[in-house]
Amino acid sequence: MNLLLPAAALAALSAAGAKLLWRRELAPVSWRRLATGAFIAGSLALLAGLVIFGRDGRMASYGGLVAACALMLWWRGFGPGRR
């Protein structure tokens, strides 16, 4: 549970922030769709960091978490995955 909690928190907060900042552009995209994609991408980044470094909590893993969430929010909100 503690491994995936940073991914869940970042996904929820970043999806809400994106919906607030880009209201008009993200009106057709639901908050749940943004948050779910960001959570999945962030979880995969944290799991990859756990496998690569052998332990949880490395700063590189958290950097990957932020990058994966940002990329997925762009993909689902503005990129080809918007549909």
Beta strands, then each sheet from edge to edge (+ up, - down):
end
